[in-house]
Amino acid sequence: MSVLVVGSIALDDVKTPLAEQKALLGGSASYAAFAASFFGPVNLVGIVGRDFPQAHVDLLKSRGIDLAGLQIAEGKTFRWSGEYLWDLNTRETRSVALNVFETFRPELPEAYRSAPIILLANIAPDLQHRVLDQARQPRFVIADTMDLWINIAKERLLELLARVHMLILNDGEARQLTGETSLIRAGRKLRELGPRYVAVKKGEHGCLLFGDKGQFFSCPAYPLEDIHDPTGAGDTFAGGLAGFLAGRGGTEITFDDLRHAVVHGSALASFNVEAFSLDRLKSVTPEDLASRVAEFRRFVATD
Amino acid sequence: MSVLVVGSIALDDVKTPLAEQKALLGGSASYAAFAASFFGPVNLVGIVGRDFPQAHVDLLKSRGIDLAGLQIAEGKTFRWSGEYLWDLNTRETRSVALNVFETFRPELPEAYRSAPIILLANIAPDLQHRVLDQARQPRFVIADTMDLWINIAKERLLELLARVHMLILNDGEARQLTGETSLIRAGRKLRELGPRYVAVKKGEHGCLLFGDKGQFFSCPAYPLEDIHDPTGAGDTFAGGLAGFLAGRGGTEITFDDLRHAVVHGSALASFNVEAFSLDRLKSVTPEDLASRVAEFRRFVATD
């Protein structure tokens, strides 16, 4: 089963306390599609400018990612520049240039419209709606979001929640969107807004997964001594989760499937932060992933 | 197998955003001993003043806690007064009156000196040393501590680490004591200072347990919608953990035992924060505990 990923594709300038790199492949769709490609076919919808390096296109193609939905527009690719402070938990955006992304209107190639699993990676809720308008009865729709959309497009975001099966967001966003301090209350309240499942990401503290009838899963993070670049960790998590679900095949998605998907998404995210951009994920083999998942399970086993 | 608990016994005035209560039974040893009593015999060493209510003595006795080591001194019982801010994560100490605690010199009754498991609950490192000086080859010594001792008695604390098998402390304290931002690095570094095992408590995010040869366990917290009073959660965790280990009987303590102990300590701490003082723990039955542990395990299962 294939997964459709729609989101941003960017060239990132990233500065950490230890290093600085420019024009890295970034954006929510790049990370998410790459992570999803570990589990099966991926269809990508996004936009880049004429300056987008062929090497990045080749990298995505090398993973079997279908780029029929990639628009190459006149102008420059979306640029983001940010800096992480000493503990890598605080990020400051230095500049954003939307460039061709400003006029992005996602168009699903005919072959994508019946995608069973759709990941609406982090982009404006209006664009996420537009994707769903073109899709034919997807089996499972996952939406990611960010604080910006809660601030400037809350109504459209709330409308979107009624159309998706699962919402992924971080702890601060969950609190912001619900007005609840307790993440447990926030997660449950978000489910009442539409999505059957809600995943609340907590960075180094892992992730909380909420389902119906009190279903709940708390997943710690994989223990890392050093983080080199946190950019894209959440997108990698979401992409790995969506890809894992697609890779499971045609049966109905259960809470157990989602627990496994969260573990695999977390494992991929733990690789991702070990280097800039997709540099670490590029060299991860299926055996590396299986080995980290097995280690991960030992680290959280209570029996 | 019995567990020896040494620590503070206090009368607490606690204010939360919702309520305020005065002269509650508190102190590290009260919470820890009560939690340990779920698993077997407990010997308590502590000090109170003449004003200490008989009802509190009776409560501890009702749990089978041996009070031969409880000193009743002329003067007033240790008083602590604190307030929790709106999200209950921030605590402000309003006042502390050490009273009889200022002259506390722990004395182990002869029958306590061969205790196989010793929990040095949060008190000054000097007093923790004094307890170990009186003990005869304990099988497993656990020490809890707090930021105050890192600030004013760091040398004595470091000397203590070489004498204990396990250290329990919270995330901020682990960072403070090691100068490491990463809790994973901090936990491993603390092991190099002496203790074979280190548990780093993260409040609502659970606990990290470090052992030798890369042994590691990440335990999320039990999901609670509401927290009524966080006072004593860490002491309850430590006491439950120590009690569980004593209850396991005479075989050598393994990392697996500690994983189970962490789960039981966490479950008891999750009850504790549901009401002021020991009000919730008082009514918890062995069946309630078993049921919460089982639920807890389901919530974190990855298979």
Interface residues (C-beta under 8 A of the other chain):
Chain A: W86 D87 L88 T181 S182 L183 I184 R185 R188 K202 E204 H205 G206 L208 F216 F217 S218 C219 P220 A221 P223 L224 E225 D226 I227 R259 H260 V263 F296 R297 F299 V300 A301 T302 D303
Chain B: W86 D87 L88 T181 S182 L183 I184 R185 R188 K202 E204 H205 G206 L208 F216 F217 S218 C219 P220 A221 P223 L224 E225 D226 I227 R259 H260 V263 F296 R297 F299 V300 A301 T302 D303
